[in-house]
């Protein structure tokens, strides 16, 4: 494994740990607070679309240098359609009933 691949792996682990910690905090929010956050994230994705696509190209270049497979590159590549789809997905989730603390 190259140093660049190890660095990417370390970064993925770090981000995963941050996401897990954030998930614990989010679980304590009300449904309306969570939905508001989801809608704000969707809005932010759309307003920063050009920036995200440009920065993603830098990430893709690093991944290419690290010999990441084309299949993975395709999955992580962003364009404006994918960013809009992400925003739409966040809004779709916000429209769902909140399952936290529900007993089925």
Protein Blocks (a to p, Z undefined) as FASTA:
>chain_A
ZZklmmmmmmmmmmmmmmmmmmmmmmmpcfklmmmmmmmmmmmmmmmmmmmmmmmmmmmm
mmmmnopafklmmmmpccfklmmmmmmmmmmmmmpccfehpaZZ
